């Protein structure tokens, strides 16, 4: 079940606000998991709880977007 934007916390609004929000949450979650994939899966579950569907179709899709995001950010 999806949630309206008025019913969620500021932290969750930031999380849902595009790629940057997802990547920020992923990096925060990374500190609590042994592998990057576990952190991604947890972040994806959090996103799906709020939006009713996953943000990325697979871990590989996420990794491609993660690489593009940080290459662009470094420029």
C-alpha positions in Angstrom: 0.0 0.0 0.0 1.4 3.4 -0.9 1.5 6.3 1.4 0.6 9.9 0.5 3.5 12.4 0.7 1.8 14.3 3.6 1.8 11.2 5.8 5.5 10.5 5.7 8.5 11.9 7.6 10.9 14.4 6.2 13.6 11.7 6.1 11.3 9.4 4.0 10.4 12.3 1.7 14.1 12.9 1.0 14.5 9.1 0.5 11.8 9.1 -2.2 13.1 12.3 -3.9 14.8 10.7 -6.9 18.1 8.9 -7.3 20.0 11.0 -4.8 17.6 10.2 -2.0 17.8 6.4 -2.7 21.6 6.5 -2.9 21.9 8.5 0.4 19.7 5.9 2.2 21.6 3.1 0.7 24.9 4.5 1.9 23.4 5.0 5.4 22.2 1.4 5.4 25.5 0.2 4.1 27.1 0.7 7.6 24.7 -1.9 9.0 25.2 -4.8 6.6 28.1 -7.0 5.6 27.7 -6.7 1.9 26.6 -4.0 -0.5 23.9 -6.3 -1.9 22.4 -6.8 1.6 22.3 -3.0 2.1 20.7 -2.6 -1.4 18.1 -5.3 -0.6 17.2 -3.6 2.7 17.0 -0.2 1.0 14.8 -1.6 -1.7 12.4 -3.2 0.9 12.2 0.2 2.6 11.3 1.9 -0.7 8.8 -0.8 -1.6 7.1 -0.4 1.7 6.5 3.3 1.0 5.8 3.1 -2.7 4.3 -0.3 -3.2 6.9 -1.4 -5.8 10.7 -1.6 -6.0 12.7 1.3 -7.4 15.1 -0.9 -9.4 14.3 -4.1 -11.3 17.5 -5.9 -10.0 20.7 -5.5 -8.1 22.5 -5.2 -11.4 20.2 -2.3 -12.5 20.9 -0.6 -9.2 24.7 -1.0 -9.6 24.6 0.5 -13.1 22.6 3.5 -11.8 24.9 3.8 -8.7 28.0 4.0 -11.0 26.4 6.6 -13.3 25.2 8.7 -10.3 28.6 8.9 -8.7 30.5 9.4 -12.0 28.2 12.4 -12.7 28.5 13.7 -9.1 32.3 13.7 -9.3 32.4 15.9 -12.4 
